[in-house]
Amino acid sequence: MTSKEISLQISGMTCAACANRIEKGLAKVDGVEDANVNFALERTKVKYDPEATSVQQLEDKIEKLGYQVIHEKETFDVSGMTCAACATRVEKGLSKLEGVSSVNVNLALETATVMYNKEEVNPAQMMERVKQIGYQLKKQTSKEETASQKETEIRHQTGKFIFSAILTLPLLWTMVTHFSFTSFIYMPDMFMNPWVQLALATPVQFIVGAQFYRGAYKALRNKSANMDVLIALGTTVAYFYSIFLGYEWFAAGQQGMPELYFEAAAVIITLVVLGKLFEVSAKGKTSQAIEKLLGMQAKTARIVRNGEEMEISVEEVVLGDTIIVRPGEKIPVDGIIQEGQSAIDESMITGESIPIDKKTGDTVIGATINKNGSLQVEATKVGRDTALSQIIKVVEEAQGSKADIQRVADKVSGIFVPIVVAIAIITFFVWYFLISPGDFRSAIVPLITILVIACPCALGLATPTSIMAGSGRAAELGVLFKGGEHLENTRMVQTVVLDKTGTVTKGKPELTDVFIVNDMDEEKVLSYAASLEKNSEHPLAEAIVKGVEKKGIAFTSSSDFETIPGYGIRGQVEEREVLVGTRKLMNKYGIHVEKFENEMSHFESEGKTAMLIVINEQLAGIIAVADTVKETSKAAIQRMHDLGLEVIMLTGDNQRTAEAIGQEVGIDRIIAEVVPEEKAKQIEKIQSAGKKVAMVGDGINDAPALAVANIGMAIGTGTDIAIEAADVTLMRGDLHSVADSIQLSAKTMRNIKQNLFFAFFYNTASIPIAAAGLLAPWVAGAAMAFSSVSVVLNALRLQRLKLARRGDTA
């Protein structure tokens, strides 16, 4: 095991206990050998195994514990990479620079994400280092420039392919007519002339194929090998051996017809260029999720500055601007409504198709749609700070990150090319000295075929294309994976632990039941209770007021209002003494309610809070308020059971309420009356039984439990806090997203394994066939190109992935 030590600057520590907490947290990360936190210097030194964990995982752990790692993080565009070996070489080259803590090169996105200490290294030094090893590193361009560059590259590759194909087709024609069963096909004599074939093959070899020579030269100069080395070697041997055979034919007086291999070299180059064209075209489609998210943004904003209304681009909006949003328009940025009311379509964030009523003082999210009222909104988050920008950032980082399975592929690709070259040389000598002694021609064909078919270009695309497509599709379904490793590991979850409030339930109490005593007027009783509760700021009071409002009951004036903490409220309504509260309140005022104990207990057994209403010392009724279960919770938990998952509810509520909720939605086990700081210990207890645990909470008060769990899932509206706190953010506030995330993880990993099969199958299965002399070089070229195309196309299937039916109701 090769250990590595890094130093990370940390902010947010307030005492030595914080340092101890970070040390203990890091010690639990797989691969960490030692962690030493210096509270005075606000710095930690971590000794770890880079094969078992990454710097990103260490930083994620520190952030989950509630602290911040201070570092520079920059993403660059990388050009010139052709295969996984290239990406590995760029990664290793940058990693050797002093001050660089981690590097992640994504071949599919052609990007390099570098975390570094700006006091020790700068981007210019990184660019120079990458240039030395044969590639180009540059600051990331805008999305529009990147799209333009992709289009230019597609046009360039298309032109090269057409030029190459026109010159190669006559050579392919000559090859086809070599077979006895195709002898009837007409073949012009001039195409059989070695000089004509040389004239056709040379531009393909040295103009179209120049890219492979350049790539091979850079690789060999840096004492490594990549796909370009194999193609350059294979086609060059075929080309120059054909010239040698043509010279022999000419020296022998042009007798007979020489067996040339110009067509093998030309067809191989043409097919590889065609494969690259398919690759470039298909790779662009894997980033469609980002393009869709970007397309949701408003392009302009109508603002008021210095009393004047003007229209500006959304990038020019600054904090505090007053924005006018008319009916049917997109809200440009996140903000607070200053004036007006409307229904807002927030389906792009929450998945909820019904518009939400908003009024003055409510928050609104950028890119949501104002349906019917005119609004004045104060901008509170602009640019990269908006909710949508945060979502885009998480998706981009997930698409650019590595899963552990990719590290295995990287290791293989790093040694694959030298092994293949060795196998090809051994095969040549076996044929030349043992199978067909002295027959150079018989020995050279297997060598060329092995060099071509073993190109590892598909290997480098196998994992990143699937992660890009899988994380993009997940974002469309409202699931944000914070990194490739979380996308990979979520599928291994065996137990799902759910917080109750805001997760299984709606998180807001509602008026659920009304029991009226002695034939009293229900409307009057509720009007009195709500008129008094209107003076209170308690959440239960708000629920009663809203519930009575929904029934269309009018309110009346109240006076002499008094809150009695822990008991309830009292006051005068229409000159009548009104009490609303608990049994303790009634005992305090000498009101006997024992005969209605059964009704109270019944409500409480259902997990509801029951309150008694007394008017002029007479019990008038009982009202029940409860945090109601989300409509989708029961069906979503059933989906989890169908996936073989154990479902546990972990809550601070009392046992009776928790059991009532758990029984209603079908939860397997209840752990109740747990204070927030004890939740993490409960998760550890479940893990000690050998279970992989996903904790699902709101991402704020559940942060310690989210950090300890194998996978932390924040359920909610995608706020900054929720996104930062968890490995996975469930944007839609719907427990169906838990099952979605696990299914997406499983299907993405299956797709990656299929891709690795495609990448390895053609190589490993075909090398022995090629070594036996049973495979023509041009067939090898076609198989190699097809492996790359099949990998990309297979990954793109994830973009059309359909999961179990959503929106089932309990």
N, C-alpha and C positions, 0 to 999 in steps of 0.2 A: 504494500500500500504506500503510495506517495502522498505525504502530507504537505499541506500548504498553510501559510500563516498570513492573515490579513489584518489590517488595522482599520476600524471604522469609527468615525466621529458621530457621537450621539447627542441629541438635544432632548430636553424634557425631564431629565433626572433632577429630583429635588432633595434627595437624601441618600445615605448609604444603602437603605433598604431597597431603593430603586435599582442600584447597582447589583445587589444580591439577586433581585428578581430577574434581571436580564441574564445574569450568569446561569441561574437555574433553568430559565427558559431555553437558552441556547444549548445547554447540556443535554436537553431532551431531543434535539434535532439529530436525526441519523447522520453519522459521519463526523460529528463534532467530537474532537478528542479533548480539547481544553478551551475554556473561555475565561478571560481575565478582564474585568471591567474596572477602569480607574475613574472613580467618581470626580476627583479633583480636575483631571484633564478632560473629562467627558469623552473618554475614548475606550474602546474595547479591542483587545487582541484575541483573535479566534484562530485556533489550530484545527484544521479540518481536512477531511478526505474529499478532494474535488470530484472523485468518481461517485461518491455517495450523496453529496449535496452541492448546492451552488451558492454563490454569494447572494443571488437574488432571494433564495430561500431563507438565508440567514437574516437578510434585511427585512423580509416579510415577517419573520418571527418577531424581530425587535419591534416592528410597527404594530403588530397585533397586541403586543404587551403594553402598548400605549405610549411608545417613545418614537422619536424620529431620527432616521439615519441621514446625516448630512453628506451628500456626495454630488458630483457632477455626473449627469447621464446624458449621453448624446447618441442619436441614431444617424448613421451615415448611409449614403448610397454606395454600393460596391459594383464596379463594372469589370468584366473580363473573366468572371467565374464560369466554368463549364460543367463542373461535376462536384460531388461531395468532397473529393480530395482537395479541390480548390478552396472550398469553404473552410475545411479543416486547416489548411495552410494559412489562410488569412487570420483565422482565429488564433492559431499558435503564435503567429508573428506579432500580433497586437498584444497577446497575453504576456510576452516576454519584456514588454516595455515597463520600466520602473514607474509605479504609480497607477498602473491599470489593474483594477481589482477583478473585473470580469468582462468577458467578451462573448457575445452571442451573434453568430453569423447565420443568416437565413438565406439559403440558396434560392428558394422559390420567390421570396420578396426582393432578393438581391440587396439586402441591407445588413449593416453591422451595428449592433447596439453595444456601446462601450460605457462602463462605469469606471470613473477614474478620479484621482486626486489632482486637482488643477494646479497645485503647488509643485507637483513632480513631473507632470507631462501635459502637453497641450495638443489640440487637434492637428496642428501643422506637423508635429512630430509623428503623429499617427499616420497622417497621409504620406509622409516621406517613407515611413517603414513599410507601408503596404505597396508603395511604388517600387521599393527595392525588391520585393518578392514577386513583382510582375503583374500587379493589379492596380486599379485606381479607386481611391477613396475620396469622396467629396461630401460636403454638407448636403443634407436632404433638401430637395427642391419642393416646390408646392405641388399639391395633388394635380393641378392642371398641367404643370410642366412634366411631371412624371407620366401622365397619360399621353402627352404629346410625344415624349421620348419613346414610349412603348409603341405608339403608332408608327414612328419613324423606324424603329427596329423591325417591326413587322414588314414594312415596305421594303426595307433593306434586305431582309431574309428572303422575302418573296422574289425580289429581283435576282438575287444570287441563285435561288432554286431554279427559276425559269431559265437563266443563262446556262446553268449546269445541266439541266434536263435536256435542253436543245442539243448540246454537244454529246450527252451520254446516250440518248436514244439510239443513234446509229450503232454505237458500240454494243448496246443491249440487244439490238437486232441481230448482230453477228453472233452473239452468244446463244440466243434462242435457236438459231438455225443449226447449231452444232449437234443437237439431239436427232436421233434417227426418226423419231415420231413427228418431228417438225421440219423434216427435210423438204417438204412440199412448199414451204414458204419461200417466196422469191427473195433473193439476196443480190444486190448489185455487186459486181466484182470489185469495184473501187473500195467498198467498205472492208473488204478482206485484205487490202494492201496494208502492210505494217506501217508505212509512212503516213497513210491517211489516218490510221488509228492513233499514231503518235501525235499527229496534228490536232486531233479531236481531244485526246486525253490530257495534253499538256496544259491548256488553259484551266481545265477543271482541277488538275493536280496543284498548280502553282498560283492561280488567281483565286478560285473559289476556296481551295484548300489552304490558302495562306494563313487563315486564322488558326488552323491546327498547328502549323509550323511555329507561329509566334507563341502560341500557348505552350507548346512542347519545349521551346527554347527557354522560356521563363521558368517553367517547372524544373527542368534539368539544371539550369543555372543555380537554382536554390536547392539542389540535391534532393529533389522529390519527383514524383511522377503522377500524372493525371490522365484523364480521358484523351486529351490532345496527344499525349505521348504515344498511346496505343494506336490511335488513328494515323498519326504521322508515320509511325514505324511500319504499320501494316500496309498502307497504301504506297509508301515510298519503295518498300521491298518489291511489291507487285509491279510498280511502274518501271523501276530500273532493271528488274529481271526481264521484263518484256522487251526493253531496249536491247539488252544483251542477246535475247533470243532472236530479235529482228536483225541484229548485226550478224549473228551466225548464219541466218537464212540468206542475207545479202552476200556474205563471204562464200557461201556454198553455191552461189550462182542462182539464187532465187528459185531453188527447186522445192516442190511441195508447198505445204501451207504450215507455217509455224503456229504452235499453240501458245498464243499470247495472253497476257493477263491485264491489258490496259482497261478492259471493260470492268474487271473486278475493282480496280482502284477508283475508276470514275463513278461506278454505281454506288460504291460504299460512301464516297464523299457526298454524292447527290442525296442519298437516303438519309445521311446524318443531318444534312442541311434541311431536308424536309421535316425530319423529326424535331429539329430546333424551331422551325417555323410553327409546327403544331404546338410545341411547348410554350413558346412566347404568346401565342394566341390564347391558349387555354389558361395559362397562369394569370392572365389579366382578369379572367372570369372569377378566380378565387377571391378577389378583393371586392366583389360586387356588394357584399354586406356593408363595407365601409362607404361605398359610393351611395348606397341607399340611405344610410344614416346622414351622410353629408347632404343628400338631396332633400332631406326633411327640413333643413335650416331655411329660415327666411333670408332672402337676399338683401332686402332693404328694410329700413325702419322710418316711420314718420314721427319726428320728435318736435318738441317745443323748446326753443332756446331764445332767451331775451324777448319772450313774448311773441316770437315768430315761429310759425309752423313750417318745417322743411323736411324733405325726404333725403336720407343719406344711406350709404351702404351699412350693413349690419356691423361690419368691422369697425366703423367709426363711432359706434355707440359707446358712451363712457358711463361709469357709475354715477347714479343720481339723475341721469337724463329722464325727462318725462316723455313717455312714448304714447302716441295715440294709436289705438288698435280698433279698427272698424269691424263690423260684422263680416264673417267669412274670411278674415285675414289671419295669417299665422302670427303668433306672438313672437317678436324677434329674439328677445333674451329673457332670462329669468328675472322676475320682479315682484313687486307688491302693488295691488290695485289701489290707486289713490282715489279714483272716482268711477262710479258706474257699477253695473252688475250684468252678468251674462252667464250662459252655459258654455263651458270649455270642454272641447273634445281632447282628452288626455290619453287616448287609446295607444298612441305611439310609445308612451311611457308605461302605463298601467295595464294595457290590454283590455281595459273596461270600455265597452262600446257605448255605454250610456253617458252623454255629456254630464259634467259635474257643475252644479250651480256655484258661482263665485260672486262675492260682493266686496265692498271696500274693506281693505285690511287683509284680504286673503292673498296667498302667494300663487303665482302662476309660473309655468315652466316654458322656456323658449322652445319654439317649433310646434307647440300645441296650437289648436285652432279655436279662435273665438267665434262662436256660432251665431249669436243673435243680438248682443248688446254692444254699444260703444264703450270702450274702456280707456282710462288714463292710467298708465302703469309706470311706476318708478323702477328704473333699472337697478337691480341689486347684484347681479352676476353677469358679466359680459365676457366675450372672447373664450378663452380656454377654461374659464371657471363655470360656465353654464352646465346644467345637468347633461345635455346632449353631448357637449364637448368631452365631458368626463366619461360618458359611455363610449364614445369613439376612441378615446385614449386607451381605455381598458381593452377594447376589442383589438386595436392595433398592437398593443403590447402582448396580448395573448397570441395573436397571429405570428408575431415575430419571435416568440419564446420557444424553448426546446422542451420536449418531453424526454423522460429518462430513456425511453426506447430509442430515441434519435441518437443518444450518446453511444449506444451500442453500434448503430449503423455507421457513425462517424469513425469509430475505432476500426471497424472492418474496412471501410473505404480507405483509411490511411495506409493500410498494408496490402490492399487488394491488388493495386497496379503492379508493384514490384513482384508479387507472387505470380501474377499472370505472365509477365515478361519472362520470368524464370521458367514457367511451365512451357511457354512457347519455344524457348531456346532448347530446353531438354527434348521436347517433341521433335524439333528439327534434327537434332543429333541422333535420336533413336531411329528416325526414318532414314537418315543419310548413312548411318553405319550399320544398322541392324535389319530394318524391314526392306528397304530398297538400296542396298549398298552402292554408293557412288552416284545415285540418281538425285541430283540437286533439285530437279523439277518436282519430283514426288515429295521431297522434304519441305520445300518452300511453301506449298499450298496450305498444309495444316498450320504452319507458323503464322501465315497471314490471317487465316480464319480465326485462330485463337485470339490473336491480338485485337481483332475487330469485335468479335462477339462478346468479349469480356469487359468492354467499356462500362464503367460504373455510373454513367450519367443518371440512370433511373434511380439508383440508390440514394443519391442526394436529394431527389424530389419526393421520395416515398413518404417521409414523415411530415415535412413542412407543408406540403400541399394539402394533406388531410387535416392538419391542425388549422390551417387557414380556412378551409371550407367548413370544418366542423364548428369552429368558434364563431364564424360568420353566421352560420345557420342558427346557432344557439342564441346569438344576439337578436336575430329576427324573432325568436320565440321568447325573448325577454329574459334570457339566462346569460349572465356575463361571467366567463371564466377569467380569473385574474392572470393565469399563466398556463402554458402548455402542460406543466406537470400536474396542475389541478384538473385539467381536462382529462388527463391520463388516469389519475388516481381516484376520481369520483366513482368510477364503476366498481371499485373494490369495497364500497360502503356496505356494511351488513346491518348496522343499527342506525336508525334516524331518531334523533332526540329533538323534540319540538318544544319551544317555549309556548306558553298558552296565549297570553295577551298580545293581540296584534298579529299573531301567527296562525293559531287555530281559530281564534276569535277575531272579531273586527277591531278590537282595541278601543271601542267607544261604547259606553253603556247605552241601552235603549229601554224605553218603557215597554214592558212585555205583557203585564197582566194587571187587571183592575178587579177588585172584589168589593162590592158595595153592601153595607150593613143596613138591615131594617128598612128595606124599600126606600132608601133615600134617593134623591135625584142624582144620578151618576154625573151628569153634565155639571151640576152645581158643585159637587164634591171635588171634581177634577179642576174646575175653574178656581176654587178657593185654594187648593193645594198648589197649583201652578202659579197663581198670582203671588203667593208668598215665596215660593221657590225662585221666582224671577229675581229676587233680591240677593240670592246666594250665588257664589262663584264655584261651588262644588260641582265636579263632573256629574254626580248623580242628579243634582238639581237641574243641570243643563239638559240631561236626558228626559227628565219629567216635563220640563217646559216644551222641548221639541216634540215630545210624544203627544202632549195636549194640543199643541198648535196643529199637528197633523190631523187631529180629529175635528178641527174647525171650531173649537170651543173658544169663546171670547174670554179675555182676561178682565180683571177689575183692579181697582186701586187697593193698596195695602199700606199699613202704617205700623209704627211701634215694632219694627222687625228686629229679631234677636237671633243670633247663632249661638247654639249651645254645643261646643265642641265635643264630639264623641257621642252625642245624644240625638241632635236634630235641630229644628228651628221652631220659632214661635212668632206670632204677630197678630195684628188685627186686619180682618178683611170684611168690609161692609159692616163694621162695628161688631163683628163676631170674633171671639178668641179662637184662633186656629193653631193646632200643633201638628207637625209632620216629623216623624222620627222613629226611633227604636223602642223596644220594650222598656229600656232604661229611662227614656224620656217620659213614658207613660207612668212608670212607677214614681218618678220624681214629682209628677203633678197629681198622683193618686188616682189615675185612670185605670180601671180594671179591664184587662183584655184577655184574661185566661180562657174564656169560652171560645176565642178565635185562634187558639194556639195551633190547632190542626191545620188551618189554612196557612198560617205563617210557616210552620214546619214543612208543609208541602212545597211552598215556593222555594224555601231554602234548600230542600233536598234536590231541587233541580238546578242548584247553583246560582240562584237569584238572590238579590238583596231586597228584602221585604220591608216596607215602611208603613206605619200606621198613621191614619189621618183622623184627627179629633176636632170637632167643631162644637164650641160651647160645652166642653167637658163630656161630649157624647161621641163614642167611636162611630165614625161615618164610613170608613172603608180602609182597605189595604191595597197598596200599589206595589208592584214588583218591578225592579229594574235589573237588567243583566247585560253583561258583555256578550252579545249573541255570537253564535258560531257562524263563520263564513259559509255561504251557500255551497261552496265547492269543497269544503274540508273533508266531509265524509267520503265523497267519491275519490278524492285525491289520496286519502289514507288507504282506501281499498286498493287503489293502483299500486301503492307501495307494498301492500301485502301480496299482491299478485306478482310483484318482482322478487318476492322472497325476503323482504326486509322486516325486521323487528321495529316497531314504532313505540317510542316512549315519550311521555309528556313530562317536562321538568318545569315546575312553576313555584312561585312564592305564595300562591293562593292557598286557602285552607283545604284540607283533605276532602271535605264533603263537596265543595264547589268543583274541585279538580276532577273528582270521580264522576260527577254528573256530566261534565263536559266530555270526559274521556269515554264514558259509556255511550254518549250520544253519537260520537264520531267513530267509535270502534278502535280506540287506542289499546295496545297490548298491556302497557304497564304505566302506572302513575307514580311520580315522585313529587310530592307536594310539600309546601311550607319550607321551601329552600330559599335562603337569602341569596342575593346576586353573587356575593363573593364565594359562596359554597358551591355554586353551580359547576365551576371548573373541577372541583374535587369529585363531584358526582360523575362527570364525564370520564375522569381518570379511573374511577372505580369500574365503570363499564368496560373501558379499554383493558383493564387488568385481567378481564376474563377472556382476553384474546380477540375482542371485537374491533372492527374498523368502524369508527363512529363519525357521523355527520351531525353537527349541531346546527339547528335552524332557529335563528332569533332575529331581533330587530337591528343588530349591528351596533348598538350603543351600550345599553346596560348589560348586554350579554357578551361583551367583548372578551372577558377572560375565558369564558366557556368556548367561544368561537376560536380563540387562539389555541386552546389545548386540544380541541377535536382534530381528528385526522383531516376532515374537511369542514370548514366553517362556512355556513350559508346565511347571508343577510337577506331577510325578506322585507320588502318595503318598496319605496318609490325611487330607489336609486340615488339617494342623497350622497354627498361626498363621504360622510361618516360611514354609511353602510358599505360603500364600495371599498373604502380603505380597511374596514374591520374584517372583511371576510375573504375567503378564497374564491367563493362564488357569490354573485349578487343576483337575487331573484327579483327582477324589476317589477313584476306584475302583482306582487302581494298575494299570490295564489299558490297554495300548496301543490297544485298540479306541477308547478315548476320544479319541485324537488324530484319527482319522478322523471320529468323531462330531462333534468340535468344528468341523472344517472343513466338514462337510456342514451342520451347524446354521447356521454363519455364512452359507454360500451360500444356503440355503433361506430364512433370515430376510431377507437382502438382496433376494432375489427377491420375497419377500412385500412388503417396503417399496416396491419399485419398482412392484409391482401396485397397492398402495394409492395411491401418488402418481399413477399413471395414472387410477385411479378419481376421485381428487380433482381432477385437472386436466381430465380428459376431459369431464366434464359441463359444466365452466365454459367451457373454450376452444372445444369443439365446438358448444355451445348458444348462445353469445353471438352469433355471426353469424346463426344461425337466428332468434334472438329479435330481432335488429336488422332482419331482413328482414320482421318481422311475421308469421312463420309459427308462432309458439309462443304458446299462451295462458298468462297469468300463473299460473293454478293448476297447469298442467303443469310450469312452471318450479319452483314450490314443491315439487311431488312429486319432481322429479328432484334438486333440491338436498338434500332430506331423505334420499332414497335413497342419495346418494353417501356421506353420513356413516355410514349404517347399513352399507352394503356394505364400507366401509373397516374398521370394527370387526369385522364378521363374518369378513372375510377374514383379519384378524390372528389371530382366535381359532382358525383352522385349524391354526396352529402348535402349539397345545396338544395336538393329536391326532397330531402328526408322528411317523411311524415311520421308523427308519433301517435300514440293513442289519442282518442277523441278527447278534446278539452271542453271545459265548460259544463261538465256533468253536474247536476245539482244533487244535494244530499237527499 
